[in-house]
Every structure is written in C-alpha cells, then in structure tokens.
C-alpha cells in the first residue's frame, strides 16, 4: 500500500487548483472571516478576469474555487462561470446561501456548470450559527439554499464548516444535521487566524482531540457522507481503515498543504498569495504574467528547496505533515501550533532555535491534487 510520502511535494509547472475571488464584498460579518478587514473594492473587471482565465487555461489549471467574498454578489458572476464551464474546468462555489432564495435563483448555478457548492454552516444550533455569522436568520437561509441547490441538480451540495472553540464539542451534530438534510459532503476546517501568536497553545491538546474525533467520523461515514478536512496534522492519523487508492489519495490531497505545489490564490484585486489565508503578496496579475508570479511563489515556499526546520527537526511526524500549514508559518518554516507540543507527542519538546530569518521580503508585498473538493472555508 502507498504511503503519505508517495503524494508529497509534487511540484507542478502550474497550479492545478486556483482559489479565485471575484469580490471581497459580503452581506455577512462572520467572526472568523479572514477577509473582513480587506474589503477592497478595486475588483478585476470581467475583461480582466477573462484574460486571467485564458492564462490559467493555457497553463492547464484544472479547478476553480470561488472564495474570498460572497461571489454571487457580482452581477456578472454567472457570465464568468459560464466561461469556465466552456473550458471544461471544475468549479466549486463557496456561498452563504443568501443569493439562492428560490428555485429560479438556484437554476443558474446548474446552468453555469458549477460542480460543487459548499454552503457555510458553523453550527447545528441556529442561534449559534446566526451569532457567528453576524446575521439573524442566517441558519434558515443556508439550509434553505442547500435544499434548493440539491433539488436543482447541482452535482454536489455540502456544508462548509469553520471549526474553533465555539463548536469543537458539537461537530457530530453538524454531521447529523447533514444526514437529516440529505447533504453528502462536509468540509471541516480549523480557523486560520492570520496573525502570529494568536493560536493559544493551551487549546492545542483540545485541537488534537478534535482531529482524532474528525478522523473517526471520516472513517465511520465513508459510505454515507463525504467528510473531509484541511490540516496536515490529520495525515499523522491515516491508517488502513481508509482503504483503496482513490480514498487514500483524496484524504491525503485534502489535508496536505498544497501551497507552491498545486494550489494558488488570486484575490479580487489581482494579488497572488499562496492560499487565501496567507497575507504575503507575491505579485499581481494586473501587472505581470501569472506564470512569472507562479514561478516566484514556488521558489519562495518550496519545501523541496528548503525543508521545514525549527521544531520539525527530528520530529517523528514531520514526514507526514511536512511542516504543517503554511498559513501558520510565523516563527519559521514550520507550523507554529507545534511550538511547544507536537501532534501525537504526549510531552513538550525542546525548541530548535532557527538560524535563518523567517522569509526575505517578497516582491510587491503590501500589507492589509487535482483535489477539486479542497475548497477553503471562508
């Protein structure tokens, strides 16, 4: 049987999965939203997006994940999605449900060739979901949208769930809700905080337990509902209960950090980052060809060129997680959540002092597998 290493570090000449934001605008103010403070309205025009699509198509990019803001706010969203459809590319739409209120609004999603729609559900408790999303009634809107999309014939309709301390102990209820609603896919993803030092390491032992619970849910529901996660630490749990090349490849692909290997993020203003949770801008597609930016991004984040260091040195699990999530790489080329304890290690370990700076200054930086199902939670 293949190992995790069989899927590691496949550096592609171009990204296979593109997280693309058409807008930062949104009608909600979610507590966890990485884009809440980025509401830049200098959005790429439809003509600019079409030109970018030509570049991505020529390069062989196979999947588009609509993220960043609530993309259906744009009146030309479906016009662009139809262009993607006509090029035969897989499309995943991250949505909150507010723009799918009736069958007439669900039908264009199918006609535009959207293959997968992940509707945001943070809790099976309507009040808790509404509170987290900053809008009364958000839960009923979301569940109504999933039913409308399913009935309209969208191939895959699922829940997109941000996990954090508010719902660590209630994830099983979301799975039960999905069963009742006839939902066949759930994406669980730990909130990325976008700031160093914010992940309280006193929570780490709780998060370890959450990962183990999620893995058991994945194994238990393999033939009932497609539950998937997005965290390299999950790879340390892989065992023979997930069997078959397809299932194992899907699990590994969804949990590997694919930054600089097969994934990239492009925001509504044209800025290119490793993923939509990373703030470092590597370039802008309005000012230079995408291919040049991609090559620079690979050179910057490649684990093949510069393997993870720091606490990863000598860690028994580093082969599986390869330094963890790059969005958490603040203290060096490793996931800072492992600064005191390691996933799977019962006792704290010694820190290895880094001799290298975090990263050199990125050009044009400013402040502010194909595994198509690996859409990121907004």
N, C-alpha and C positions, 0 to 999 in steps of 0.2 A: 504493500500500500504506500501511496505517496506521502511525503512529509510536508510540513509547512514550508521548509526550505525550497521545495520544488516550485513554489509560487513567489519566492522573494526576489525583489529588485529587478523586475523585468523592464528595463528602461526602453521605452518605445520612442521612435523618431518623432512621433506626435502623440498628443493625449488621446485616449480613447473615450474619455468621459469629460464633458465640459459643463461645469456649473455656471449657468448663464443667467444674469439678472437683466431684465428689460427695464426694471424700475426699482427704486427704493421705497416708493410710496406704499402705504398700507393704511387701512382703516382701523387697525388694532394697535394697541401699545402693550405688547407682551413683556412680561417681566424679564424673560431670559433673552430677548431679541438682540443679536449681535449688531443688527443694522439700525437699531432705534435711534442712535445718535449720528447716523450717516445720511440723513435724508437729503442727499444731493440731487437736485432736480435737473442737472445738466445731462440729461439722458441721451444716449445714442439715438439718432433718428432711425426710421425704418430703413432708409437707404444705407446708412452706416451698418446696421445690423445685417442687411442682406449682403453687403460686401464682406463682412466678417464671416458670414455663413459660407460664402464662396471659398474663403481661405481655409476654413475648418473642413469643408467638404473635400477640397483638393488634397488636404493633408490626411484624410481618412478617418477623422473623428467620427465615432460611431454612435454617440449618445449625448443628448442634451438634457440637462436637469434644470428646469426653471426655478430659480431660487432668489435670494436677496430680499425682494419685496413681494407684494401681492401682485403678480404679473398680469392678472386678468383686469386690473385697473386700466391698463393701456388699451385704448380703443382699437389699436392695430395689432393686438396680441395674436388673434387668430389668423390674420393675414401673414404674419411672420411664421406662425406654427405650420401653416399650410406649405410654406416654402421648405421648411424642414421635412415635413411629410413627403413632399415631392422628391426629395433627395434620399428617401428611404431610411432616414435616421430615427432611432428610438427616442421617444420623448417622455420625460417624467415631469409632471407638474406638481409643485408643492403649493397647496392652497388652504385657505381658512374657511371656505365654503360660502362666503357672503355674496359671491357673484354667480352662484348656482342655486337659485331660489325656486325654479320650476322646470318642468321638462323642456321647455323651449330654450332655456339657458344651458341645459346640460347637453343638448344635441350638438351644438357647435364643437364641443370638446371632442366628440367622437369623429365628427366630420373633418376636423383638423388633424386627425391621426395621432392624438395623444394616446400613448400606450398605457400609461400608469398615472394615476392621480393619488397623491398621498395627502389626506386631509388632516389638519392638525387637531389632535385630541390629547390633552395633557392629563386628564383625569376622567374616571368614570363617574365622578361626582360632578353634576352640572355646575353647582355653585363654585367649586374649587377651580374647575376649568375656566369659568367666566372671570373669576378673580385673577387668575394667572394671565388671561388674555386681555384684561382691562376693558371688558365689554359685557354688560348683562345680555343674556340670551345667546352668547357665542356657542354654547354647547348644542343647543337645539338647532342652530343654523348649520353647524358642522355635521351633525348626524343626519339632518335632512338632506344635505348635499351628498353625503356618501350614498344614501338610498337612491337619489335621483341619478347620480352618475352610474351606479350599478345597473339600474333599470334601463338607462340609455344605451348600455352596451359597451362602456369603457372596459377594455380587456382586464385591467387590474385596478381595483379601488382598495385603498388601505388607509390605516391610521398612521400618522407621523407623530411620535410622542417624544417630547423632550423630558428626560428624567433628571431629577435633582432631589434635594432633601424634602420637597413638598410632596413627592409621590413615591419615594423609594420603597415604602412599605405597602404600596397599593397597585403594583404593576400587574398582579394577577387579575385584578378587577377590570383592567383595560382589555386583557385577553378575553375574559368572559363577556365583556361588552361587545367585542368584535364578533364573537360566536353568535350572540343574540342578533346582531345587526347583519349577519351574513357577510362579514368582511373577511377576506382571505389573506391579508398581509398587514403586518405591523412593523414599523421601523422604530426601534428604541435607540435614543442617543443621549449620552450624558451631555449636559450643558457645557459649552466651552466658554470660559469667562473672558477671554481676550485681554487679560491683564496679569502680569506676574504676581505670584504670591496670594492670589485670591482663593485658590482651591485650598481650603482648610484641611491640613493633613490629619486632623482629628477625625475627619469624615472618611479617611481612606479605608479604614477597616470596614466601615459600613458599605462603601462602594464595592469593595472586594466581595462582600456577601451578596450585593445586588447582582454583580456579574455572574456569580455562581447560580443564583436563582434564575437569571435570564437564560443561562445555558441549559438548565434543566427544563425550562419552558420550551426552548427551541427543540430539544430532543423529544420531549413529550408530545409536541404538536406537529411533528414533521409531516404527517399525512393529513393534517386538519387545517392548519393555518401557517402561513409563511412568516415566521417571526425572525427578524434579523437585527443585528446591532452594528455599531460602527466604532469599535475600540480595539486597538491592537492587543490589549490585555486579555481579551476574550480568546485569543489564539493559544494562550497557555492552558486553556481548559479543553481544547479539542481532544476527543478520544474516539474510539471505534464505534460509538453509538451513532455518530453521523457518518454514514457509510455511503459508498458509491462516489465515483469521481466527480459527478455533477454537483452533488450535495456538498461535498467537501470543498470543491473549488468555489462554490457560491459563498460558503461560510468564510473561507479564507479571504476571498476577494472583498467581501463586505466589511471585514474587520482590519485588513491591512491599511496602513497609511499609504495611499497611492500618490501622494504629492511627489512630483518630479519623476514619476514612473509612468502613470497612465491617466492622470487627472490634473485639471487646472480649473481656476475660477476666473471669470471675467465679469466685472460689475457693470451696472448700468451706464457708468461714465467712461467705460473702456479700460479701466485699471485691471491689470492682471496680477493675481496672487496665487499662492499655492493651493489654497482652498478658501471657501467663503468665511472661514473663521480666523484666517490669518490677515493681519493688517499690513504687513510689509508689501509694498507695491514694487513689482519687478519691471514694469513697463506699462505702456498704454497703447492699445491697438489703433487709436486715432492718430498716433504719431509715427508708428513704425510697424513693419510687417509682423504678424503674430509669430511666424516661425522664428524670427530673431529673438523675440521675448521668451519663447518656449526654451530655446537653447540656453539662454541665460538662467532661466529658472532651474533647469536640470543641473547646470553647473553649480548652482548655489546650494541646492538641497539634496543632491545625490548622496545616498548612503554608500554607494559603491566607491565614490571618490573619497568621502570622509565618513567612515563608520561612526555610529553613536559612541560617545565617550562618557566621562564622568562616572556616575553610579552604575552605568551599564557594564563597565569593565569587570569581568569576572562573574557577572550575574548569570545564574543558571537558566534564566528565562529570556535573555537578550536575543537569542537566536530566533525565538518565536515572535517576539513583539518588535524587534529591530528598533529599539529606542522609543517605542510608543507613538503617541500622537504629536505630529509636528506643530500643531496649533498650541501645544503645551510646552514647546521648546523655548523656555525663557532663560534658564540657568546654564544652558549649554546644549549640546546636541543629544538630548535625552528628554524624556517626558518628566517634567518637574514634579508630577504627582508621586514619583518614586524617589523623591529626595531623601526620605527617612526610612521608609519600608518598601519592600518590593512585593509585587503581586506574587502570591504563592509562598512568600517567606514569612515565617512566624515572628521573627525578631528583627529589630532595626539593624542596618548595616552601616559600615563606615563610608562616609562621603569620600569620593576621589576628587581632589582639587584639580580643576581644569587649568591647563597652561595656555589655552587658546582663548581669544576673545569670542563672544557669542556669535556674531556674524559681522563681516565687513559691511560698510554702507552700501545699500542697494541703489542701482541707478534709478533716478527719477522717483525715489521714495518720497512719500508725503505722509503726513500724519492724518489723522482724523479721529476590471479585468475585462473584456468589457463586462463589467458587472453593472448593468443598467439600473438595477434596483438600488444602487448605492447613493440615492439622492440624500442630501443632508437636511437635517431638520432645521427649519427656520425659527 
